Amino acid sequence: MVLKTQQWLNGIYKDNSNYKIIPEDGATGWTTITALTTALQIELGISTPNGSFGPATRSAFENLSIDSQPQNDWSESAIISYQHKIFILQGALFCKGYNPGGFTGTFGTNTEAAIKQLQTDAGLSNANGVVDSILMKALLSMDAFQMLTYGEYKDKCDQKIRTIQQYLNKNYISNTSFSIDIGLVPCNGIYDRSTNKALIYALQIEEGISTPNGVFGPSTKSKCPVLSLGSTKTKFIYLLQFALYCNGKEFDPNGFDGGYGNGVKNAVTKFQSFCGLNADGIAGSQTFASLLVSTGDNTRKGTACDCSTTITDAIAATLKANKYEVVGRYLTGKFRMTSSELKIIFDNGLRVIPIFEVGGYKLSYFSYDQGVSDADSAIFTAAQLGFTKDTIIYFAVDFDALDSDVTSNVLPYFKAISEKFTNANSIYKIGIYAPRNVCSRVQNAGYSCSSFVCDMSTGFSGNLGYPLPKDWAFDQISTVTLHGNADIEIDNNISSGKNPGVNSVVPVDILGALNDNSFAKLFGVEFSTPDAEIEIFNNAFVKIAIGAAVKAALGDDSKVIKFKGGEFDGADIQTPLDNLKASLNKDNIELSTILAKAKDMELSIKTSTNGTSLKIELENSFNVPEHDTFSLSETLSIEFRVDKDKLLEDLKLATSSVVDFVKENPAIGVIICIAVVAAILLALPETALGAAIISAFSEAIEAISAVIAIA
């Protein structure tokens, strides 16, 4: 019947400039709902129909019921418009999953029965079959009023949550502010932002606030009751019981009865302890705030903070004087911490939390590939600064991520980080800085172990209507300016005590390790920064460079061959290797003797080509002394620039340049020889490029061998 509804809409309104033709696919969705709303607005005479059920639509809408039938004195156009409204109503019912008995344009007993069922499902006490503006707005939405027991919703639905939703509709829909701002709360058994806001409105209504607005501000806070064992403020206790359950089944007050018994007291105590409140079992404004708003009482003072400001001795003194114990600082970027800053932090008795954020403030930043890159950068930087085993690095998701964004972008990003940490044998652990839902989903996926919750953004989609993550370590609730030896603006964070922070580091001499290992030392060069590329040689035909990375970069790709103990390893290359050795032996060149000079090296080698170049990469991986779980790699790359129409000519010119370079630097002859031999072994002789490589590089080996022999 949804298909029939779509066909009817397009047929009736296709010539109206305010109506957009919709797909006729039989699928309920916002496209169909918006079309139904636009059609209703056209029938109501709204001057600019936009498909949004706003104040003008609500004001113009007149009740529909079995008693509101066309009258004899109505004009033909009025009768047709009325019938159209019934068609729209029946189409909306079908979209919502209710059967009005047909798509007839007549408000009969079956349509009335469908309306009554919807009213009952919504928890309304007076299921009278009359469609008012509140009910019509609910129909023209994607809100569900039945349990969603299918697909992704199956494990999220909870009958007790539905009971709460129905109670809220039954008891508060008569309030003007509630009916206009909230409308009917969906009764689908899923706790979300609408149920969250409805609970705040209900609290404000019970407090006697004349115009409730869903904002837990000073007035709401000041009027909050103080409830304890034996309290008799039944309606407030109902709301307390609901809010406890909505924050997690572990805070179930043992039913919804409006009484403050031991079940409620125990649940309150447990919740207070979980949130870092005074766990006394008495529910006052702070407890209500923590139950209903992501910041809780944002005037609370935490013992942890984070900031973009470099910590000096004066700032550290201000933090200490204000009772802060832990400070969050960035690993990378413009506001990154330094070794000297860490020393100041520790010397002043403070601890630190490392945070990683580069571009985490927008959805497009997050992808699997970005996660790979960020994991490498975080491990590298943390090790360089000397963070020790089990340090938690918090990767930031610093924007209003929708649930679908988490699925499409954020989870793949953290999956990559998790895999990289595992594959690198990283000594560090993965944390997440993000809104509540993002933290919980990443933690539930097994990609993080600790949450730093950006609860300060109370309106974020991922905060409103979501409980505090079970693994929360830090809860960011306000921005404050501290005064003292030096003023500083910080984000004020509540600490759960699960992560005490880092109080010392053991700096790692990454530069020393890089410069003391084979390639850099062999070529007589030094890295100035760990992520630098050192250009050794570059002309029109060939470029030789050295780069560094965290752990092995080449991996176990099928195009990678190994060199170990002075020999190439791999059964599939033995035949071409033996053939090459035999060919060289004819010219009295003992390849095995040359390769044996590098018996202490363990290399991974691969080649890659595109239309204009051939690149050979030799990777040397090693552990950093006194930090054996942190792996570095140096990669020597030799790039030959060729014209596909002059392959052999260009390769011979390039190899000639390399030979001349080796003559000037004979100490590198063996490593260049290994690279050239690997290229021959990986070449495909049946291709033009492969044949050219074998020919040009074989000649190069002879020339390089002569240099090695003299050296």
C-alpha positions in Angstrom: 0.0 0.0 0.0 3.0 2.3 0.4 3.5 2.0 -3.4 -0.1 2.9 -4.0 0.3 5.9 -1.7 3.4 7.0 -3.7 1.5 6.6 -7.0 -1.4 8.5 -5.7 0.8 11.4 -4.5 2.6 11.7 -7.8 -0.7 11.5 -9.8 -2.5 14.1 -7.7 0.3 16.7 -7.1 2.6 16.3 -10.1 1.5 19.6 -11.6 1.9 21.6 -8.3 5.2 23.5 -8.4 5.7 23.0 -4.7 5.6 19.2 -5.0 8.6 17.0 -6.0 7.9 13.8 -7.8 9.0 10.8 -5.6 10.3 7.3 -6.5 7.5 4.7 -6.7 9.4 1.9 -5.0 7.0 0.9 -2.2 9.6 1.7 0.4 8.7 3.8 3.4 11.3 6.6 4.1 11.7 10.3 4.6 11.1 10.9 0.9 7.6 9.5 1.1 6.9 11.1 4.5 8.1 14.5 3.2 5.8 14.1 0.1 2.8 13.3 2.3 3.6 16.4 4.5 3.9 18.6 1.4 0.6 17.3 0.1 -1.1 18.0 3.4 0.3 21.6 3.4 -1.1 22.1 -0.1 -4.5 21.0 1.1 -4.3 23.2 4.1 -3.5 26.2 1.9 0.0 26.8 3.3 1.6 29.4 1.1 5.0 27.8 0.8 4.7 24.1 1.4 8.2 22.7 2.4 7.5 19.2 3.7 8.2 20.1 7.3 5.4 19.9 9.9 6.0 23.2 11.6 3.9 25.8 13.5 2.0 27.0 10.4 0.9 23.4 9.6 0.0 22.7 13.2 -2.1 25.9 13.4 -3.9 25.2 10.1 -4.7 21.6 10.8 -8.2 20.7 11.9 -9.1 17.5 13.7 -10.0 14.5 11.5 -12.4 11.8 12.8 -15.2 9.5 11.9 -17.5 12.3 12.8 -15.9 15.0 10.6 -17.5 13.9 7.3 -18.2 16.2 4.4 -21.4 18.2 4.8 -24.2 18.8 2.2 -23.3 22.5 2.0 -19.7 21.9 1.2 -18.4 22.9 -2.2 -17.1 20.3 -4.5 -13.5 21.5 -4.1 -13.9 21.4 -0.2 -15.1 17.8 -0.4 -12.2 16.8 -2.7 -9.7 18.5 -0.4 -11.2 16.6 2.6 -10.9 13.3 0.8 -7.3 14.1 -0.1 -6.6 14.7 3.6 -8.0 11.3 4.4 -5.9 9.7 1.6 -2.9 11.4 3.2 -3.9 10.1 6.6 -4.4 6.6 5.4 -1.1 6.7 3.4 0.7 7.8 6.6 -0.9 5.0 8.6 0.3 2.4 6.0 3.8 3.9 6.2 3.7 3.7 10.0 2.6 0.0 9.9 -1.1 0.4 10.7 -3.9 -0.8 8.4 -6.8 1.6 7.9 -8.7 -1.0 6.0 -7.9 0.4 2.5 -6.7 3.4 0.6 -10.2 4.9 0.1 -10.2 8.6 1.0 -13.1 7.8 3.5 -12.7 8.0 7.3 -14.5 4.8 8.3 -14.5 2.4 11.2 -11.3 0.7 10.0 -9.4 4.0 9.8 -10.7 4.9 13.3 -9.6 1.5 14.7 -6.1 2.1 13.2 -5.9 5.5 14.9 -7.1 4.1 18.2 -4.4 1.4 18.0 -1.8 4.0 17.4 -3.0 6.1 20.3 -2.9 3.0 22.5 0.6 2.2 21.3 1.7 5.7 22.2 0.4 5.3 25.7 -2.4 7.8 25.5 -5.1 7.3 28.0 -7.9 8.5 25.7 -7.7 6.4 22.6 -10.7 8.2 20.9 -9.8 7.8 17.2 -9.6 11.5 16.7 -6.6 12.8 14.7 -5.4 16.1 16.1 -2.3 18.1 15.0 -0.1 16.3 17.6 -1.1 12.9 16.3 -0.9 14.0 12.6 2.7 15.3 13.2 3.6 12.0 14.8 2.2 10.1 11.8 4.2 12.3 9.3 7.5 11.4 10.9 9.8 8.4 10.9 9.1 7.8 14.6 7.9 4.3 15.5 5.3 3.5 18.2 5.7 -0.3 18.2 8.8 -2.3 19.3 11.4 -2.5 16.6 12.2 -6.2 16.8 14.0 -6.6 13.5 17.4 -6.1 11.9 19.8 -3.7 13.7 17.1 -2.7 16.2 16.4 -6.2 17.5 19.0 -6.1 20.3 18.4 -2.4 21.1 14.7 -2.6 22.0 13.6 -2.9 25.6 10.0 -3.2 26.8 10.8 -1.2 29.9 12.1 1.7 27.8 8.8 1.5 25.9 6.9 1.6 29.2 8.8 4.8 30.1 8.0 6.4 26.7 4.3 5.6 27.0 4.2 7.0 30.6 5.7 10.3 29.4 3.1 10.6 26.6 0.3 9.7 28.9 1.2 12.1 31.6 2.7 15.1 29.8 1.3 15.4 26.3 -1.4 17.7 27.7 1.3 20.3 28.6 1.5 22.9 25.8 5.3 23.2 25.8 5.7 19.4 25.8 3.2 18.9 23.0 4.7 21.6 20.8 8.4 21.0 21.4 8.4 17.3 22.0 5.2 16.0 20.6 4.5 12.3 21.0 7.6 10.5 22.2 8.4 7.5 20.0 7.4 4.3 21.8 9.8 1.9 20.1 11.7 0.7 23.1 14.9 2.5 22.2 16.3 5.2 24.5 17.4 8.2 22.4 17.5 11.9 22.4 13.7 12.4 22.2 13.2 10.3 25.3 16.1 12.1 27.0 14.6 15.5 26.3 11.1 14.4 27.3 12.5 13.3 30.7 13.9 16.8 31.2 10.6 18.4 30.2 8.8 16.1 32.6 11.1 17.1 35.4 10.6 20.8 34.7 6.8 20.3 34.6 6.9 18.6 37.9 9.1 21.4 39.3 6.4 23.9 38.3 8.4 25.7 35.7 5.8 27.6 33.6 7.6 27.2 30.3 9.7 24.0 30.3 12.4 24.0 27.5 14.4 20.9 28.0 17.5 22.8 29.1 18.9 21.7 32.5 19.8 25.2 33.6 20.0 27.1 36.9 16.3 27.2 37.5 15.9 23.4 36.8 18.8 22.7 39.1 17.6 24.9 41.9 14.1 23.3 41.9 15.4 19.7 41.8 14.0 17.8 44.8 16.2 15.9 47.2 15.0 12.3 47.3 16.1 9.6 49.7 14.9 6.4 51.3 11.2 6.8 52.2 10.6 9.9 50.1 7.0 10.3 49.0 7.3 12.6 46.0 5.9 9.9 43.8 6.0 11.7 40.4 9.6 12.8 40.9 10.6 9.2 42.0 9.0 7.8 38.8 11.2 10.1 36.8 14.3 9.2 38.9 13.5 5.5 38.3 13.1 6.0 34.6 16.3 8.0 34.3 18.3 5.4 36.2 17.1 2.6 34.0 17.8 4.7 30.8 21.4 5.0 31.9 21.9 1.3 31.9 20.3 -1.9 33.1 23.0 -2.1 35.8 21.1 0.8 37.4 17.7 -0.9 37.3 15.8 0.3 40.4 13.8 -2.9 40.5 10.7 -1.6 38.8 8.8 1.6 38.3 6.5 2.1 41.2 7.1 5.7 42.4 8.5 4.5 45.7 12.0 5.2 47.1 12.9 1.8 48.5 16.1 0.0 48.9 16.1 -0.9 45.2 16.1 2.7 44.2 18.7 3.7 46.9 21.1 0.9 45.8 20.7 1.9 42.1 21.3 5.6 43.0 24.4 4.7 45.0 25.7 2.6 42.2 25.1 5.3 39.6 26.7 7.9 41.8 29.8 5.8 42.3 30.0 5.1 38.5 29.8 8.8 37.7 32.2 10.0 40.3 29.6 11.6 42.6 29.4 11.3 46.3 27.8 7.9 46.6 25.3 8.4 49.5 22.2 7.0 47.9 20.5 10.5 48.1 19.3 11.9 44.7 19.7 15.6 44.5 20.4 18.1 41.7 23.8 16.6 40.9 22.4 13.1 40.5 19.5 14.3 38.3 22.0 16.3 36.2 24.3 13.4 35.7 21.3 11.2 34.8 19.8 13.6 32.2 22.6 15.8 30.8 26.0 14.7 29.4 28.0 17.2 31.4 26.1 16.5 34.6 26.5 19.4 37.0 29.1 21.4 35.0 30.1 23.4 38.0 31.8 20.3 39.5 35.5 20.7 39.7 37.6 17.9 38.3 41.2 16.7 39.1 42.1 16.3 35.4 42.3 18.8 32.6 43.4 19.2 29.0 44.7 22.2 27.1 46.5 23.4 24.0 48.8 25.6 26.0 52.4 24.5 26.7 52.9 23.8 30.4 55.5 26.1 32.0 56.6 26.1 35.6 54.3 29.0 36.3 51.3 27.2 34.7 52.1 24.0 36.4 52.1 25.9 39.7 48.6 27.3 38.8 47.3 23.8 38.0 48.6 22.4 41.3 47.2 25.3 43.3 43.8 24.6 41.8 44.1 20.9 42.8 44.6 19.5 39.3 46.6 16.3 39.1 46.6 15.2 35.5 46.9 17.2 32.3 46.0 16.1 28.8 48.5 17.3 26.0 48.8 16.6 22.3 51.3 14.2 20.9 51.6 15.9 17.5 50.6 19.1 15.6 51.0 22.8 16.4 50.2 22.3 20.1 52.3 19.2 20.6 54.2 18.5 23.9 58.0 18.3 24.0 60.5 16.5 26.2 61.3 19.7 28.0 57.6 20.3 28.8 57.2 16.7 30.0 60.1 17.3 32.4 58.4 20.4 33.8 55.1 18.5 34.2 56.7 15.7 36.1 59.0 17.9 38.2 55.9 19.8 39.4 54.2 16.6 40.5 51.7 16.4 37.7 50.9 13.5 35.4 50.1 13.6 31.7 47.6 12.0 29.2 48.8 11.8 25.6 46.1 12.8 23.0 46.4 12.3 19.3 44.5 14.7 17.0 45.4 15.9 13.6 42.3 16.3 11.5 39.7 14.6 13.7 37.3 17.5 13.7 35.5 16.4 10.4 34.0 13.3 9.0 36.0 13.2 5.8 39.2 12.7 7.8 38.3 9.3 9.0 39.1 6.2 6.9 41.0 2.9 7.2 44.1 4.4 5.5 44.1 7.4 7.8 44.0 5.1 10.8 47.1 3.2 9.5 48.9 6.5 9.1 47.9 7.9 12.5 48.8 4.7 14.3 52.3 4.8 12.9 52.6 8.5 13.8 51.3 8.0 17.3 53.6 5.0 18.0 56.6 6.8 16.6 56.0 10.0 18.5 55.1 8.4 21.8 58.2 6.2 21.7 60.4 9.2 20.8 59.1 11.1 23.8 59.7 8.0 26.0 56.2 6.9 27.0 56.4 3.5 28.5 54.5 0.2 28.3 50.7 0.3 28.7 50.5 4.1 28.2 47.0 4.8 26.7 47.0 7.1 23.7 43.6 8.8 23.1 42.7 9.2 19.4 40.3 12.1 18.9 36.9 12.1 17.1 36.2 15.8 17.7 32.9 16.4 15.8 29.2 15.6 16.0 29.4 12.1 14.5 26.1 10.5 13.7 25.6 6.8 14.3 25.9 6.1 10.6 29.2 8.1 10.5 30.6 5.8 13.2 29.7 2.8 11.0 31.0 4.2 7.7 34.1 6.0 8.8 35.0 5.9 12.5 35.0 2.2 13.0 37.2 1.5 10.0 39.6 4.1 11.2 39.9 2.5 14.7 40.1 -1.0 13.1 43.2 0.1 11.3 44.7 1.6 14.4 44.0 -1.6 16.3 45.5 -3.8 13.6 48.6 -1.5 13.3 49.2 -1.6 17.1 48.9 -5.4 17.0 51.1 -5.9 14.0 53.7 -3.5 15.4 53.8 -5.3 18.7 53.1 -1.9 20.2 53.6 -1.5 23.9 50.9 1.2 23.9 47.1 0.9 24.4 44.4 2.6 22.4 42.0 5.1 23.9 39.4 7.3 22.3 38.4 10.9 22.8 34.8 11.3 21.4 31.1 11.8 22.2 29.4 9.0 24.3 28.0 6.9 21.5 31.2 7.0 19.5 33.3 5.9 22.5 30.9 3.1 23.4 30.7 1.7 19.8 34.5 1.7 19.3 34.9 0.1 22.7 32.2 -2.5 22.0 34.0 -3.3 18.7 37.1 -4.1 20.7 39.2 -1.3 19.3 39.8 0.8 22.4 40.2 0.2 26.1 39.5 3.6 27.6 37.2 6.6 26.9 37.9 10.3 27.2 34.4 11.6 26.8 33.8 15.1 25.2 30.6 15.6 27.2 30.9 19.4 27.1 29.0 19.3 23.8 25.6 18.5 25.3 23.7 18.8 22.0 25.9 16.4 20.1 24.0 13.6 18.4 26.4 11.1 20.1 25.8 12.6 23.6 22.1 13.4 24.0 20.3 10.2 24.8 23.3 8.0 25.3 24.7 6.8 28.7 28.2 7.4 29.9 30.5 4.8 28.4 31.3 1.9 30.8 35.1 2.3 30.3 35.2 6.1 30.8 38.4 7.4 32.3 37.9 11.2 31.8 34.7 13.2 31.4 35.2 16.6 29.9 32.4 18.9 31.3 33.4 22.6 31.1 35.9 25.2 30.0 37.3 27.3 32.8 40.1 29.9 33.2 42.4 29.3 36.2 44.2 32.1 38.0 47.5 31.9 39.8 51.2 32.3 38.9 50.1 32.2 35.3 46.5 32.3 34.1 45.4 29.4 31.8 42.2 28.3 30.1 41.6 24.6 30.4 38.9 22.0 29.8 37.9 20.8 33.2 37.6 17.0 33.4 36.2 14.6 36.0 38.4 11.5 36.5 37.1 8.1 37.2 40.4 7.0 38.5 40.7 4.2 35.9 43.7 5.9 34.2 46.0 7.7 36.7 48.0 9.2 33.8 51.8 9.0 33.1 54.2 10.3 35.7 57.5 9.5 34.0 59.0 8.8 30.6 62.1 7.0 29.3 63.1 9.0 26.2 64.2 6.9 23.2 67.1 8.0 21.1 65.4 7.2 17.7 67.8 9.4 15.8 70.8 7.7 17.3 69.3 4.3 16.5 68.6 5.3 12.9 72.0 6.9 12.3 73.9 4.0 13.9 72.3 1.4 11.6 73.4 0.2 8.3 72.1 2.5 5.5 72.7 5.9 7.1 76.0 4.9 8.5 77.1 3.1 5.3 76.4 6.2 3.2 78.0 8.5 5.7 74.8 10.6 6.3 72.7 11.3 9.3 68.9 11.8 9.9 68.1 15.2 11.3 64.5 14.2 12.1 63.1 10.6 12.4 60.6 11.1 9.5 63.0 12.8 7.1 64.0 11.5 3.7 67.7 11.8 2.9 68.5 12.3 -0.8 71.8 10.5 -1.6 72.0 11.0 -5.3 69.7 12.5 -8.0 70.1 13.2 -11.7 68.0 12.9 -14.8 68.1 9.1 -14.8 68.2 7.9 -11.2 67.5 8.9 -7.6 68.8 7.2 -4.5 67.3 8.1 -1.1 66.9 6.8 2.4 63.8 7.1 4.5 62.7 5.8 8.0 59.4 4.4 9.4 57.9 2.8 12.4 58.3 -1.0 12.1 58.6 -2.8 8.8 56.9 -0.9 5.9 57.2 -3.5 3.1 55.4 -6.3 5.0 54.9 -9.8 3.5 53.8 -8.7 0.1 54.1 -11.5 -2.5 56.5 -9.2 -4.5 58.9 -8.9 -1.6 62.0 -11.2 -1.4 64.2 -11.7 1.6 68.0 -11.4 1.9 69.5 -13.0 5.0 72.9 -14.5 5.9 74.4 -13.4 2.6 71.8 -15.2 0.4 68.5 -14.5 -1.2 65.7 -16.6 0.3 62.8 -18.1 -1.6 62.3 -21.3 -3.6 60.7 -19.5 -6.5 63.8 -17.4 -7.2 66.4 -20.1 -6.9 66.4 -21.0 -10.6 66.8 -17.4 -11.9 69.4 -16.9 -9.2 71.4 -20.0 -10.2 71.2 -18.9 -13.8 72.5 -15.4 -12.9 75.4 -16.9 -10.9 76.3 -19.2 -13.8 76.3 -16.3 -16.3 78.5 -14.2 -14.0 80.9 -17.1 -13.4 81.7 -17.1 -17.1 83.2 -13.6 -16.5 85.0 -14.8 -13.3 82.5 -13.0 -11.1 81.6 -15.0 -7.9 78.3 -13.5 -6.9 78.0 -15.7 -3.8 81.3 -14.2 -2.6 80.1 -10.7 -3.1 76.7 -11.3 -1.4 78.5 -13.0 1.6 80.0 -9.6 2.4 76.5 -8.6 3.6 75.9 -11.7 5.7 75.1 -9.6 8.8 72.2 -7.8 7.0 68.6 -8.9 7.0 66.6 -7.2 4.3 63.2 -7.1 2.6 63.4 -6.1 -1.0 60.7 -5.3 -3.5 60.4 -3.6 -6.9 57.6 -1.5 -8.4 57.0 0.1 -11.7 54.8 2.6 -13.4 54.9 4.1 -16.9 58.0 6.2 -16.2 60.0 4.6 -13.4 61.3 1.5 -11.8 61.8 1.6 -8.1 63.9 -0.9 -6.0 63.3 -0.7 -2.2 65.5 -2.4 0.4 64.3 -2.3 3.9 66.3 -2.9 7.0 64.2 -3.4 10.2 65.6 -3.3 13.7 64.6 -2.8 17.3 65.6 0.3 19.2 68.1 -0.6 22.0 66.5 -0.9 25.5 63.1 -0.6 23.8 62.9 -4.0 22.0 59.2 -3.9 21.4 59.5 -0.7 19.3 60.6 -1.5 15.7 62.1 0.9 13.2 63.0 0.5 9.6 65.2 2.2 7.1 64.4 2.0 3.5 66.9 2.5 0.7 65.1 3.4 -2.5 66.7 3.5 -6.0 64.4 4.9 -8.6 65.3 4.6 -12.3 63.5 7.0 -14.6 62.8 5.5 -18.0 61.0 6.3 -21.2 58.9 3.3 -22.3 60.0 3.9 -25.9 63.7 3.8 -24.9 63.7 1.3 -22.1 67.1 -0.3 -22.6 68.8 2.9 -23.5 67.5 4.8 -20.5 68.2 1.9 -18.1 71.8 1.6 -19.3 72.3 5.4 -18.8 70.8 5.1 -15.4 72.9 2.1 -14.3 76.0 3.9 -15.7 75.2 6.7 -13.3 74.9 4.3 -10.4 78.2 2.6 -11.3 79.9 6.0 -11.4 78.4 6.8 -8.0 79.6 3.5 -6.6 83.1 4.2 -7.9 83.1 7.4 -5.9 81.6 5.6 -2.9 83.0 2.0 -3.0 81.7 1.2 0.5 78.2 1.1 -0.8 79.0 -1.3 -3.6 77.7 -4.4 -1.9 74.3 -3.0 -1.0 73.8 -1.6 -4.5 74.8 -4.9 -5.9 72.1 -6.6 -3.8 69.5 -4.2 -5.1 70.5 -4.8 -8.7 70.4 -8.6 -8.3 67.0 -8.4 -6.6 65.6 -6.4 -9.6 66.9 -9.0 -12.0 65.3 -11.8 -9.9 61.9 -10.1 -9.8 62.0 -9.1 -13.4 59.7 -10.8 -15.9 61.9 -11.7 -18.9 59.0 -12.1 -21.3 58.1 -8.4 -20.9 60.0 -5.6 -22.6 60.8 -3.9 -19.3 61.9 -7.2 -17.8 64.2 -8.0 -20.7 65.7 -4.5 -20.5 66.3 -4.8 -16.7 68.0 -8.2 -17.1 70.3 -6.9 -19.9 71.2 -3.5 -18.4 71.5 -4.7 -14.7 73.6 -7.7 -15.6 76.2 -5.3 -17.2 76.0 -3.1 -14.1 76.7 -6.1 -11.8 79.9 -6.7 -13.7 81.0 -3.1 -13.3 80.1 -2.9 -9.6 81.8 -6.2 -8.9 85.0 -4.8 -10.3 84.7 -1.8 -7.9 84.0 -4.2 -5.0 87.0 -6.3 -5.8 89.3 -3.3 -5.8 87.8 -2.0 -2.6 
